[in-house]
Amino acid sequence: MVSARRSFQGSLPIAAMPRLCEALADDAGSADYQLDFGRDEFGTAYVDVRVQAPLWVVCQRTLEPFIMPVKVESRLGLIRLERDEAALPAGCEPLLVAEDDKLNPVDVIEDELLLALPLVPVNPDGALPEDVKRPPAEEIPAEERPDNPFAVLRELKKK
C-alpha cells in the first residue's frame, strides 16, 4: 500500500471498536475516516490518518452524557523496530508494524480516537445543577466552614 500510495476512505461504526466503546457513554454513530499511505522525501513509509467522529462521553462536571465532536489529523511513520523511531521526521508519530508488514486499519483508527479523547471530558455548554452549587467561602459563616489544615500556616505568616 505504501509503494502504490493507496488511499482508503469510508465510514466505520463506533460499535466496531470495542476498546473505544469502553471509554464512551454510548456506541452510537460512526467515524468517517481517510487513510493515505506513501513515502516522504526521506523515504520514510507513512500513513496519514484523518478521522471525524461524534463520540458520546460523560461530562465530569455534570455527570451527563454529551456528544463531543472529535477530529484527528496525524501522520504515522511506519517502523518495524522501536529504535527506528529516532529516524522519523518531526511531526511524525511512530506506528510499530508487525513482522509480516500487515496493518489493521480499524485498530489504527481506534487508537487515534482513543488518543484524542480528553482525560476529563467537560461539556462546554453544561452547568452544575442548582442543588450542587456551593456559595462562595465568604458567605459561609465561620462556624460552619470545615477546618482548614493550612490555617496554622496563615497564622505563622502573620507573625
TISEDO-267923 format. One record per residue (C-alpha): residue number from 0; x, y, z. Coordinates in Angstrom, 1 decimal. Example, Ala and Ser with C-alpha at 12.3 -4.5 7.8 and 13.67 -1.06 7.14 Angstrom:
2
rec kemar:0; c1:12.3; c2:-4.5; c3:7.8
rec kemar:1; c1:13.7; c2:-1.1; c3:7.1
//
This chain:
159
rec kemar:0; c1:0.0; c2:0.0; c3:0.0
rec kemar:1; c1:2.9; c2:2.3; c3:0.7
rec kemar:2; c1:4.6; c2:1.7; c3:-2.7
rec kemar:3; c1:1.3; c2:2.1; c3:-4.5
rec kemar:4; c1:0.4; c2:5.3; c3:-2.5
rec kemar:5; c1:-3.0; c2:3.8; c3:-1.8
rec kemar:6; c1:-5.8; c2:5.7; c3:-0.1
rec kemar:7; c1:-8.9; c2:4.4; c3:1.7
rec kemar:8; c1:-11.9; c2:6.3; c3:3.0
rec kemar:9; c1:-15.2; c2:5.3; c3:4.4
rec kemar:10; c1:-17.3; c2:5.1; c3:7.5
rec kemar:11; c1:-16.8; c2:2.8; c3:10.4
rec kemar:12; c1:-19.5; c2:2.2; c3:13.2
rec kemar:13; c1:-18.3; c2:3.2; c3:16.6
rec kemar:14; c1:-19.7; c2:-0.1; c3:17.9
rec kemar:15; c1:-17.0; c2:-1.9; c3:15.8
rec kemar:16; c1:-14.3; c2:-0.5; c3:18.1
rec kemar:17; c1:-14.6; c2:-2.3; c3:21.4
rec kemar:18; c1:-11.7; c2:-0.6; c3:23.3
rec kemar:19; c1:-13.1; c2:2.8; c3:22.3
rec kemar:20; c1:-16.6; c2:1.8; c3:23.4
rec kemar:21; c1:-15.3; c2:1.0; c3:26.9
rec kemar:22; c1:-14.4; c2:4.7; c3:27.3
rec kemar:23; c1:-17.7; c2:6.0; c3:25.9
rec kemar:24; c1:-21.2; c2:6.5; c3:27.3
rec kemar:25; c1:-22.8; c2:5.1; c3:24.1
rec kemar:26; c1:-21.6; c2:3.4; c3:21.0
rec kemar:27; c1:-24.0; c2:5.2; c3:18.7
rec kemar:28; c1:-22.8; c2:6.9; c3:15.5
rec kemar:29; c1:-19.9; c2:6.2; c3:13.1
rec kemar:30; c1:-16.5; c2:7.6; c3:12.3
rec kemar:31; c1:-15.6; c2:8.9; c3:8.9
rec kemar:32; c1:-12.0; c2:8.2; c3:8.0
rec kemar:33; c1:-9.4; c2:8.6; c3:5.3
rec kemar:34; c1:-6.1; c2:6.7; c3:5.3
rec kemar:35; c1:-3.4; c2:7.8; c3:2.8
rec kemar:36; c1:-0.2; c2:5.7; c3:2.5
rec kemar:37; c1:3.0; c2:6.8; c3:1.0
rec kemar:38; c1:6.7; c2:7.7; c3:1.4
rec kemar:39; c1:8.1; c2:11.1; c3:2.3
rec kemar:40; c1:11.1; c2:12.9; c3:0.7
rec kemar:41; c1:13.4; c2:10.9; c3:3.1
rec kemar:42; c1:12.0; c2:7.5; c3:2.1
rec kemar:43; c1:10.1; c2:7.0; c3:5.3
rec kemar:44; c1:6.9; c2:5.0; c3:4.9
rec kemar:45; c1:3.9; c2:6.7; c3:6.5
rec kemar:46; c1:0.1; c2:6.7; c3:6.8
rec kemar:47; c1:-1.8; c2:10.0; c3:7.1
rec kemar:48; c1:-4.9; c2:9.4; c3:9.3
rec kemar:49; c1:-7.9; c2:11.7; c3:9.2
rec kemar:50; c1:-10.9; c2:10.8; c3:11.3
rec kemar:51; c1:-14.0; c2:12.6; c3:12.3
rec kemar:52; c1:-16.5; c2:11.2; c3:14.8
rec kemar:53; c1:-19.2; c2:12.3; c3:17.2
rec kemar:54; c1:-18.4; c2:10.5; c3:20.5
rec kemar:55; c1:-20.7; c2:10.1; c3:23.4
rec kemar:56; c1:-18.8; c2:10.9; c3:26.6
rec kemar:57; c1:-19.8; c2:11.7; c3:30.2
rec kemar:58; c1:-19.2; c2:15.2; c3:31.3
rec kemar:59; c1:-17.2; c2:15.1; c3:34.6
rec kemar:60; c1:-18.7; c2:18.3; c3:35.8
rec kemar:61; c1:-22.4; c2:17.4; c3:35.4
rec kemar:62; c1:-22.2; c2:13.6; c3:35.0
rec kemar:63; c1:-24.5; c2:13.9; c3:32.0
rec kemar:64; c1:-23.6; c2:12.3; c3:28.6
rec kemar:65; c1:-23.0; c2:14.6; c3:25.7
rec kemar:66; c1:-21.7; c2:14.4; c3:22.1
rec kemar:67; c1:-18.1; c2:15.6; c3:21.7
rec kemar:68; c1:-17.1; c2:16.0; c3:18.1
rec kemar:69; c1:-13.6; c2:14.6; c3:17.6
rec kemar:70; c1:-11.3; c2:15.4; c3:14.7
rec kemar:71; c1:-8.0; c2:13.7; c3:14.2
rec kemar:72; c1:-5.3; c2:14.5; c3:11.7
rec kemar:73; c1:-2.0; c2:12.8; c3:12.2
rec kemar:74; c1:0.9; c2:11.3; c3:10.3
rec kemar:75; c1:2.2; c2:8.0; c3:11.5
rec kemar:76; c1:5.6; c2:6.8; c3:10.5
rec kemar:77; c1:5.6; c2:3.0; c3:9.9
rec kemar:78; c1:8.5; c2:1.4; c3:11.7
rec kemar:79; c1:9.4; c2:-2.2; c3:12.4
rec kemar:80; c1:11.8; c2:-1.7; c3:15.4
rec kemar:81; c1:11.5; c2:0.7; c3:18.3
rec kemar:82; c1:15.0; c2:2.0; c3:17.6
rec kemar:83; c1:13.8; c2:3.3; c3:14.2
rec kemar:84; c1:11.6; c2:5.8; c3:16.0
rec kemar:85; c1:14.6; c2:8.2; c3:16.3
rec kemar:86; c1:14.9; c2:8.4; c3:12.5
rec kemar:87; c1:11.4; c2:9.7; c3:12.0
rec kemar:88; c1:11.0; c2:13.3; c3:10.9
rec kemar:89; c1:9.5; c2:15.9; c3:13.3
rec kemar:90; c1:5.7; c2:15.8; c3:13.4
rec kemar:91; c1:5.6; c2:12.1; c3:12.6
rec kemar:92; c1:4.4; c2:9.8; c3:15.3
rec kemar:93; c1:5.7; c2:6.2; c3:15.3
rec kemar:94; c1:3.5; c2:3.2; c3:14.5
rec kemar:95; c1:5.1; c2:-0.2; c3:15.1
rec kemar:96; c1:4.2; c2:-2.6; c3:12.3
rec kemar:97; c1:4.3; c2:-6.4; c3:12.7
rec kemar:98; c1:7.0; c2:-8.6; c3:11.1
rec kemar:99; c1:4.5; c2:-9.6; c3:8.4
rec kemar:100; c1:4.0; c2:-5.9; c3:7.4
rec kemar:101; c1:0.3; c2:-6.2; c3:7.9
rec kemar:102; c1:-1.7; c2:-3.3; c3:9.4
rec kemar:103; c1:-5.3; c2:-3.4; c3:10.7
rec kemar:104; c1:-6.9; c2:-0.1; c3:9.7
rec kemar:105; c1:-9.6; c2:-0.4; c3:12.3
rec kemar:106; c1:-7.0; c2:-0.7; c3:15.0
rec kemar:107; c1:-5.2; c2:2.4; c3:13.7
rec kemar:108; c1:-8.5; c2:4.4; c3:13.6
rec kemar:109; c1:-9.5; c2:3.2; c3:17.1
rec kemar:110; c1:-6.0; c2:4.0; c3:18.6
rec kemar:111; c1:-6.2; c2:7.6; c3:17.2
rec kemar:112; c1:-9.7; c2:8.2; c3:18.5
rec kemar:113; c1:-8.6; c2:6.9; c3:21.9
rec kemar:114; c1:-5.6; c2:9.2; c3:22.0
rec kemar:115; c1:-7.9; c2:12.1; c3:21.0
rec kemar:116; c1:-10.2; c2:11.6; c3:24.0
rec kemar:117; c1:-9.6; c2:14.0; c3:26.8
rec kemar:118; c1:-8.8; c2:12.6; c3:30.2
rec kemar:119; c1:-11.5; c2:14.6; c3:31.8
rec kemar:120; c1:-14.3; c2:15.4; c3:29.4
rec kemar:121; c1:-16.3; c2:18.5; c3:30.2
rec kemar:122; c1:-19.3; c2:19.7; c3:28.2
rec kemar:123; c1:-18.6; c2:23.4; c3:27.4
rec kemar:124; c1:-22.4; c2:24.0; c3:27.4
rec kemar:125; c1:-23.0; c2:22.2; c3:30.7
rec kemar:126; c1:-23.6; c2:23.8; c3:34.0
rec kemar:127; c1:-23.9; c2:22.4; c3:37.5
rec kemar:128; c1:-27.4; c2:21.8; c3:38.8
rec kemar:129; c1:-28.6; c2:24.4; c3:41.4
rec kemar:130; c1:-28.6; c2:21.8; c3:44.2
rec kemar:131; c1:-24.9; c2:21.1; c3:43.7
rec kemar:132; c1:-23.6; c2:24.7; c3:43.5
rec kemar:133; c1:-21.9; c2:25.9; c3:46.7
rec kemar:134; c1:-21.9; c2:29.5; c3:47.9
rec kemar:135; c1:-18.5; c2:31.3; c3:48.0
rec kemar:136; c1:-16.5; c2:30.7; c3:51.2
rec kemar:137; c1:-17.0; c2:34.3; c3:52.3
rec kemar:138; c1:-20.8; c2:33.7; c3:52.5
rec kemar:139; c1:-20.5; c2:30.6; c3:54.7
rec kemar:140; c1:-20.5; c2:31.5; c3:58.4
rec kemar:141; c1:-17.1; c2:30.8; c3:60.1
rec kemar:142; c1:-18.6; c2:28.2; c3:62.5
rec kemar:143; c1:-19.9; c2:26.2; c3:59.5
rec kemar:144; c1:-16.7; c2:26.2; c3:57.5
rec kemar:145; c1:-14.7; c2:23.0; c3:57.5
rec kemar:146; c1:-11.4; c2:23.1; c3:59.3
rec kemar:147; c1:-8.6; c2:24.3; c3:57.0
rec kemar:148; c1:-5.4; c2:22.3; c3:57.5
rec kemar:149; c1:-3.4; c2:25.4; c3:56.3
rec kemar:150; c1:-4.9; c2:27.8; c3:58.9
rec kemar:151; c1:-1.8; c2:27.3; c3:61.1
rec kemar:152; c1:0.4; c2:28.4; c3:58.3
rec kemar:153; c1:-1.7; c2:31.5; c3:57.8
rec kemar:154; c1:-1.2; c2:32.4; c3:61.5
rec kemar:155; c1:2.6; c2:31.8; c3:61.2
rec kemar:156; c1:2.8; c2:34.1; c3:58.1
rec kemar:157; c1:1.2; c2:36.9; c3:60.1
rec kemar:158; c1:4.0; c2:36.9; c3:62.7
//
